Amino acid sequence: MKILFRPGPRNQGSILFLALILSIVMGITLGGYLILTSGQEKSVARSQRWNAALDVAEAGIEEGLAQVNNSPKDFSANSWTANAGTTFGPENQTLSNGRYSVLVSGSTTPTIYSTGYVTAPMSGQLLTRAIRVTTQVLPLFNVALGAVGNINMNGNSMATDSWNSHDPRFSTNGTYKSTMTSTNGDVASQGGIVNIGNHTINGNLYLGPTATYTSGTNQILGDIDKDYNVNFPDATLPAGLPIAATITNGYYNITLNGYYLVTASLPIKVAAGLSNVVIKATVQTFNPSYIDLGGGMTNPATLTLYDAPAISGGSITLGGNSAGGAIGATPVNFIVYGLPNLTTITLSGTSTFLGAIYAPEAVLTLNGGGASNDYLGAIIVKSASMNGHYNFHYDEALGAWGPAKGFMASSWQEL
């Protein structure tokens, strides 16, 4: 006879109770995991929005920098509100992921304040991050020789270095001395080939992302930077209408500060002590036999020359000393701008040229004839080819006292 074992009701209740306990533990574990992941998701999402608030604030800084570099800086034209003194804004903009409010304070070296606003997920909390950026002047001439494209250093004994016409440690009464030089004779190309040959660059070589350099036994005493990202915009004329310059004894005779028009290829004389003489030359082939700035070092004249041919293909030819810059003056006193229609610049002669030339649409040729020709100042052109014994000496005073290209950020601080 077989005896069958049948669990009683108590055994069945124990199994059900155990299953219930396990279900509760699993439910609590799953609920805790869901709460944990939900909290983590909220934390990650909030962190992303927090970081996004900084991105939005930086977008405001970019607008502020674009505004202070606007030429002319007409805040009202861009709907900015003028406040007391030199404070402008706030300017408010809404983006796809938030909004910002930007304020500009000061004019000499503006300070930009920007606050980014982003809404946090789920809670709807408004997240804010504020930035303060101070600026400094970005010089137009910050290299000895700069080009949009190629730089071809032919000839012999060519070198670059730097000096400072406004610093007695690096000049003698404002004049260049070969024994008082520094190491900022930089050369730069946005996107061309820099052929250094056998010459020396006593400074850095800056190359854009597509620029290259070739050389024989070259010497680059500074660094080679292959991430040069600087724009050379076209030169533009100043506001207003020039008046016809007076011709005396076959030359243009400038005796008062002002904005003048030159329509013939005649010599130019500027009287000593004049600090604000601007000339617009419209001659298609401008070849003055000399440009003479009076006053020497004690009371120098200052001339800003805009070469603006009426049609494309214009040219200008300048020589050394009184036919280029003034004897005894400094490069800061003679600035030449080439408008887009100026496509050819030739420097010739057997002596020293003092001045700074900015003509990003022009091809520069240097045809020195002596044993050694010095260019004191700075040049920025489309391309450059040197066929003589030229030495480039960058005047560092152009960085502090010369024309400004705009403003760049000098410090960044989150408030």
C-alpha positions in Angstrom: 0.0 0.0 0.0 1.4 3.4 -1.0 1.3 6.4 1.2 1.2 9.7 -0.7 2.7 12.9 0.8 0.4 15.9 0.4 1.7 19.3 1.6 -0.7 20.8 3.9 -2.1 24.3 3.9 0.7 25.6 6.1 3.4 24.6 3.6 1.5 26.3 0.8 1.2 29.5 2.9 4.9 29.6 3.5 5.7 29.5 -0.2 3.3 32.2 -1.0 4.7 34.4 1.8 8.2 33.9 0.6 7.2 34.8 -3.0 5.5 37.9 -1.6 8.7 38.9 0.3 10.8 38.4 -2.8 8.4 40.4 -4.9 8.5 43.3 -2.4 12.3 43.2 -2.2 12.5 43.2 -6.0 10.0 46.0 -6.2 11.9 48.1 -3.7 15.2 47.4 -5.6 13.6 48.3 -8.9 12.0 51.4 -7.5 15.3 52.5 -6.0 17.1 51.9 -9.2 14.4 53.9 -11.1 14.7 56.7 -8.6 18.5 56.6 -8.9 18.5 56.7 -12.7 15.9 59.4 -12.7 17.9 61.5 -10.3 21.0 60.9 -12.4 19.2 61.8 -15.5 18.0 65.0 -13.9 21.5 65.7 -12.7 23.0 65.1 -16.2 20.3 67.2 -17.8 20.8 70.0 -15.4 24.6 69.8 -15.8 24.1 70.0 -19.6 21.9 73.1 -19.2 24.4 74.6 -16.8 27.1 74.3 -19.4 24.8 75.5 -22.1 24.2 78.7 -20.0 27.9 79.4 -20.3 27.8 78.8 -24.1 24.9 81.2 -24.4 26.8 83.8 -22.3 29.9 83.4 -24.6 27.6 84.0 -27.6 26.9 87.4 -26.0 30.6 88.1 -25.6 31.1 87.3 -29.3 28.4 89.9 -30.2 30.0 92.4 -27.9 33.4 91.9 -29.5 31.8 92.2 -33.0 30.2 95.4 -32.0 33.3 97.1 -30.5 35.2 96.1 -33.6 32.5 97.5 -35.9 33.9 100.3 -38.0 32.6 102.8 -37.3 31.4 101.7 -33.9 27.8 102.9 -34.4 25.9 101.2 -31.6 22.7 102.9 -32.4 22.7 101.5 -35.9 22.6 98.0 -34.5 19.8 98.9 -32.0 22.0 99.1 -29.0 20.9 101.4 -26.2 23.2 104.2 -25.2 23.4 104.7 -21.4 25.4 107.2 -19.3 29.0 107.8 -20.4 30.4 105.1 -22.6 28.2 102.3 -21.6 26.0 100.6 -24.2 23.3 98.0 -23.8 22.1 95.7 -22.5 21.4 94.0 -25.8 19.2 91.0 -25.5 19.0 88.1 -27.9 17.1 84.8 -27.8 18.7 81.6 -29.1 17.3 78.1 -29.7 18.7 76.9 -26.3 18.4 80.1 -24.2 19.0 83.8 -24.2 21.7 86.3 -23.3 22.0 89.9 -22.2 25.3 91.7 -23.1 26.6 95.1 -22.0 29.7 97.1 -23.2 31.4 99.6 -21.0 34.2 101.9 -21.9 35.6 103.0 -25.3 39.4 103.0 -25.1 39.6 99.4 -24.0 36.0 98.2 -23.6 34.9 95.7 -21.0 32.1 93.3 -22.1 29.6 91.8 -19.6 27.4 89.0 -20.8 24.8 86.8 -18.9 23.4 83.6 -20.3 20.0 82.3 -19.3 18.9 78.7 -19.7 15.8 76.9 -18.2 16.5 73.7 -16.3 14.6 70.6 -17.3 11.6 69.4 -15.2 12.0 71.9 -12.4 11.8 74.9 -14.8 14.5 76.7 -12.7 16.2 79.5 -14.6 20.0 78.9 -14.7 22.2 81.9 -15.2 26.0 82.4 -15.8 27.7 85.7 -16.2 31.1 86.5 -17.8 33.3 89.6 -17.8 35.8 90.0 -20.6 38.3 92.8 -20.8 39.9 93.8 -24.1 43.1 95.2 -25.4 44.0 97.0 -28.6 44.9 94.7 -31.5 47.6 96.5 -33.6 47.2 96.6 -37.4 50.9 96.2 -37.7 52.1 93.4 -35.4 54.6 91.7 -37.7 57.6 93.0 -39.7 56.3 91.4 -43.0 52.9 89.9 -43.5 51.2 88.6 -46.6 48.0 87.0 -47.6 49.9 84.7 -50.0 53.5 84.1 -51.0 56.7 85.7 -49.6 59.8 85.2 -51.8 63.1 86.2 -50.2 65.5 86.5 -53.1 68.8 88.3 -52.9 71.5 88.0 -50.2 72.1 89.1 -46.6 68.5 89.7 -45.9 67.3 89.5 -42.3 64.5 90.6 -40.0 64.7 91.9 -36.5 63.0 94.5 -34.4 63.7 97.8 -32.7 61.5 100.5 -31.0 61.6 104.1 -32.1 59.9 105.2 -28.8 62.1 103.2 -26.4 65.7 104.4 -25.7 66.8 100.9 -24.9 66.2 99.9 -28.6 66.9 103.1 -30.5 69.1 106.2 -30.3 67.0 109.3 -30.2 64.3 107.5 -32.1 66.6 106.1 -34.9 67.5 102.5 -35.6 70.9 101.1 -34.5 72.0 97.7 -35.4 73.5 97.2 -31.9 70.2 98.0 -30.2 67.8 95.4 -31.7 65.3 92.9 -30.3 63.8 89.6 -31.5 60.4 90.5 -32.8 61.1 90.6 -36.5 58.2 88.3 -37.2 57.1 87.1 -40.7 53.6 85.8 -41.4 51.6 84.3 -44.3 47.9 83.5 -44.3 48.0 80.9 -47.1 51.1 81.1 -49.3 54.6 79.8 -49.6 57.3 81.5 -47.6 60.6 81.0 -49.3 63.2 82.0 -46.7 66.2 81.0 -48.7 69.5 81.5 -46.9 68.3 84.4 -44.8 67.6 84.9 -41.1 64.3 85.7 -39.3 65.1 87.0 -35.9 61.6 86.4 -34.7 58.8 84.0 -35.3 57.4 82.6 -38.5 53.6 82.5 -38.6 51.8 80.3 -41.1 48.1 79.9 -41.8 46.6 76.4 -42.0 47.3 76.1 -45.7 50.6 78.0 -45.7 54.0 76.4 -46.0 57.7 77.4 -46.0 60.8 76.4 -47.9 64.4 77.2 -47.3 67.9 76.2 -47.8 70.1 76.9 -44.9 67.5 79.1 -43.3 67.6 80.4 -39.8 64.4 81.0 -37.9 65.5 82.1 -34.5 62.0 82.2 -33.0 59.1 79.7 -33.2 57.2 78.4 -36.2 53.5 78.7 -35.6 51.4 76.8 -38.1 48.0 77.9 -36.8 48.1 81.6 -37.8 44.5 82.8 -38.1 44.5 86.5 -38.7 42.3 88.3 -41.2 43.6 91.1 -43.4 40.5 93.1 -44.4 40.6 95.6 -47.3 41.5 99.2 -46.4 38.7 101.7 -46.5 38.7 105.5 -46.9 38.0 107.8 -43.9 34.7 109.6 -43.7 34.2 113.0 -45.3 35.3 114.6 -48.6 38.9 115.7 -49.2 39.8 119.2 -50.4 42.3 119.7 -53.3 45.8 120.0 -52.1 47.7 123.2 -53.1 50.5 122.9 -55.6 53.5 125.2 -55.1 56.5 125.2 -57.4 55.7 121.8 -58.8 54.9 120.0 -55.5 52.0 119.6 -53.2 52.6 121.9 -50.2 50.7 120.9 -47.1 50.8 123.5 -44.4 47.7 122.8 -42.3 46.1 119.7 -40.8 43.3 118.3 -42.9 42.0 115.8 -45.4 43.5 116.5 -48.9 43.0 115.2 -52.5 46.0 114.5 -54.7 45.3 113.9 -58.4 48.8 114.2 -60.0 52.0 112.3 -59.5 53.9 115.2 -57.9 56.2 115.4 -54.8 54.6 116.0 -51.4 55.8 118.2 -48.6 54.2 118.3 -45.2 55.1 121.1 -42.8 56.8 120.3 -39.5 54.6 119.6 -36.5 51.4 118.8 -38.4 49.9 115.8 -36.6 46.8 115.1 -38.6 47.4 115.2 -42.3 45.5 112.7 -44.5 45.9 112.5 -48.2 43.8 110.6 -50.7 45.7 110.0 -53.9 43.6 108.9 -56.9 46.5 108.7 -59.5 46.4 105.4 -61.4 50.2 105.3 -61.5 51.4 107.2 -58.5 55.2 107.8 -58.6 56.1 110.9 -56.6 59.8 111.7 -56.8 59.7 112.3 -53.0 57.4 112.6 -50.0 59.0 114.9 -47.5 57.8 115.0 -43.9 59.3 118.1 -42.1 60.3 118.5 -38.5 62.8 115.7 -38.0 62.7 114.0 -34.6 62.1 117.1 -32.6 58.9 118.3 -34.3 57.9 115.6 -36.9 55.1 115.8 -39.3 52.7 112.9 -39.5 51.1 111.8 -42.8 48.5 109.1 -43.5 48.3 108.4 -47.3 45.5 106.5 -48.9 46.4 105.3 -52.4 43.0 104.9 -54.1 43.2 104.5 -57.9 39.9 104.9 -59.7 40.1 101.5 -61.4 41.8 98.2 -60.7 45.4 97.9 -61.7 46.7 100.9 -59.9 50.4 101.2 -58.8 52.6 103.2 -56.5 56.4 103.5 -56.5 58.3 104.8 -53.6 61.9 105.2 -52.9 64.0 105.5 -49.7 64.3 108.4 -47.2 62.7 111.6 -48.5 61.2 109.7 -51.3 59.5 107.2 -48.9 59.5 108.3 -45.3 60.9 111.4 -43.7 64.6 111.6 -42.8 64.8 111.7 -39.0 61.2 110.8 -38.5 59.9 107.4 -37.3 57.7 104.8 -39.1 54.8 105.8 -36.9 54.7 109.2 -38.7 54.2 107.7 -42.2 51.3 105.2 -42.8 50.3 104.2 -46.3 47.0 102.4 -47.0 46.4 100.7 -50.4 42.7 100.5 -51.4 41.6 97.4 -53.3 42.3 98.9 -56.7 45.9 99.3 -55.8 47.5 96.1 -57.0 51.2 96.9 -57.4 53.7 98.4 -55.0 57.3 98.9 -55.9 60.0 100.1 -53.4 63.2 101.1 -55.0 66.3 103.2 -54.3 69.6 102.6 -52.4 68.7 104.0 -49.0 66.4 103.5 -46.0 62.6 103.5 -46.1 60.8 104.6 -43.0 57.1 103.9 -42.8 54.3 101.3 -42.6 52.3 100.0 -45.6 49.0 98.2 -45.4 47.7 97.0 -48.8 46.3 93.4 -48.7 45.3 93.5 -52.4 48.7 94.6 -53.7 51.8 92.7 -54.9 55.0 94.1 -53.4 58.3 94.2 -55.1 61.5 95.5 -53.5 64.2 96.4 -55.9 67.1 97.7 -53.7 70.3 98.5 -55.5 72.8 99.1 -52.8 74.9 96.7 -50.7 72.3 96.9 -47.9 68.9 98.5 -47.9 66.8 98.8 -44.7 63.1 98.9 -44.4 62.2 100.4 -41.0 58.6 99.8 -40.1 56.2 97.1 -41.2 54.4 95.9 -44.4 51.2 93.9 -45.0 50.5 93.0 -48.6 49.0 90.3 -50.8 52.4 88.9 -51.7 56.0 90.0 -51.5 59.1 89.5 -53.6 62.5 90.9 -52.6 65.1 91.2 -55.3 67.7 93.3 -53.4 69.7 93.4 -50.2 66.8 94.3 -47.9 66.8 94.0 -44.2 63.4 94.3 -42.4 63.4 96.1 -39.0 60.0 96.0 -37.4 59.4 99.1 -35.3 57.6 97.8 -32.2 56.3 101.3 -31.6 53.8 100.6 -34.3 52.1 98.1 -32.0 51.6 100.7 -29.2 51.4 104.0 -31.2 50.4 102.9 -34.7 46.9 102.3 -36.1 44.7 99.7 -34.4 42.9 96.9 -36.2 40.4 96.5 -33.4 40.1 94.9 -30.0 40.8 91.4 -28.8 40.0 89.7 -25.5 42.8 90.1 -22.9 41.1 88.4 -19.8 38.1 86.2 -19.2 36.4 85.8 -15.8 33.1 84.2 -14.7 31.3 86.3 -12.2 
